[in-house]
Amino acid sequence: MISDRRWRGEGSDESGKVACEYVNRLGITLHRYAIVPDEMETISATLRQWVDVERLDLIVTSGGTGLAARDVTPEATLAVVERTIPGLTEAMRMITAKKKPEALLSRAIAGSRGKCLIINLPGSPVAVRECFEVILPVIPHAMEILSGKSHT
């Protein structure tokens, strides 16, 4: 979860809980969970640590993808990923915008660094659920390709 308020202990991270539920549905063991402030360097450093040192295969962030001045998750993620995967976030925006047009304002990105898939999700639990429902079917295949187990 990326949120100044949650990082300061103001409220609970409901969107992070939803994201963890979906990761578990994929059969993936959760190795790391953190709440970090809306600080570009902190976000990027955490992502790099989890990819380069801890060798995680999947990182899902929630929060910091909107238009507010402190919403820097996409920029922090772009500083880390080697390749973007625009189809994931394009699909999330287009499908969720049918229910809530404001979803088109999300700046979330998805990409890869080495063998790790990194996906930004919005900060609301409802939006995390809706976005995960869109991309859930393709995450295992993307992870297989990144791991080198599949080439198609």
N, C-alpha and C positions, 0 to 999 in steps of 0.2 A: 504494500500500500504506500502510495506517495501522497502525503498530506501533511501540511504544517500543523493543522489542528490535531490530527490523530497522533502525530509524532510527539506533540506536547501533552498527550494523554487526555485530550478533550473529546470524549466519545469513543465508541468502539469501532473497530474496522469490520463493518458488515460486508462490504464488497470483497474484502480479502477472504472472508469466510466462504463466500459464494465461489470465488475463484478456486479456493482449496478443494471444495466439494467437486468441482468439475475436473480438476487435476486427478483427484482420487478416482473419479468415474472412468478416466482413461487408463487406470491401473498403474499410475505412476506414483511412486513413493515420494512424498514431500520431504525434501532435505533441508530447505531453508525457507524462512519466513521473516520478513522485517518490515517495519514501518519507518520510512525515511522522510525527511522534510523535502519540500519543493525547492531543492537546491541542485542545480545542474551538476556540479562536481561530485556531490554526494551520491546522486543517482548513478552517474556514469561510473564512479569508483566501485559502487556496489555491484553493478552489472559486470564490470571487468573482473572483479574478484570472483564472482560466482561462475563466470565462464572460464577465465584463464587459469585460475588457481584451483577452484573446487570442481571444475569440469562438469557442471550441470548441463543437462541436455535440453531443458525447457525452462524458460523464465517467463512468468506472466506478471505484468505490473497492472495495478489499478490506480486510477487517479492522475490528475495533472495533465489531462489531454485536451482541455478546453481552451477558451480564448482569454482567460484571466491572465494578468501580467505574471503571476507566479506559476502558471501552468507551463512547465518546461520539460515535462517527461519526454515528448517527442524529440526535442533537441538533444537531450541527454542520451537518449537511445540512439539517435543518428550518429552521435560521436563515438559510439561503441560498435554498432553493427558494421559488417563488411559488405553485406548485400541486403537490400530491402526486398520485402515480399508484399507488394502493394495489393495483390488480389485478396488477401485476408482482410485487410482493413477496408478496402473498397466494398467488399461483400457485407461486412458488418454494418457499415454506414448505410448502404442502400437498403438492406432488408429492415434494419431497425428504424430507419427514417419513415417507413410506411406506418409505423405506430406513433412515432414521435419525430416530426420534421427537424427538430433541433439536433437530432443525431448527425445531421449533415455537417454540423459545426465541429464535430470531433476531429482532432488532429492526430489521433492515434496512428502509430506505425507498427509494422511487424518486419522482422528481418532476421538475419543469421550472423553469427560470429563463430567461426570454426564449425563445430558440430552442434552448436546450440541454437535453438529456435527461441526468439525473444518476441513477445507479443504485448503491446500496450492495450489496456482496456480502460473504459471510462471509470469514474469513481463511484457511481451509484450501484447498489446491489442489483436493482432491476436491469440496468444497462449491462452489467457484467453477465448476468444470466442470459439475456437476449443475445448478446454478442457471442458468448460461448456456444449457444445453440447453433449459431450460424457456422462457426468454424470447427466445432468439435469433430465432425466426420473426417476432416482432412489433416488434423494435427498428427495422428499416428503415421500417416504416409509421409508427411513432411519430415518428421523426425527420423523415419527409416532412410529417406534419401540423404539427409544431413549426416547420418551415422555411417553412410556408405553401404548399408545393407540392401538398398534398392537403388536402381538407376532410372526407374520409370515413374 
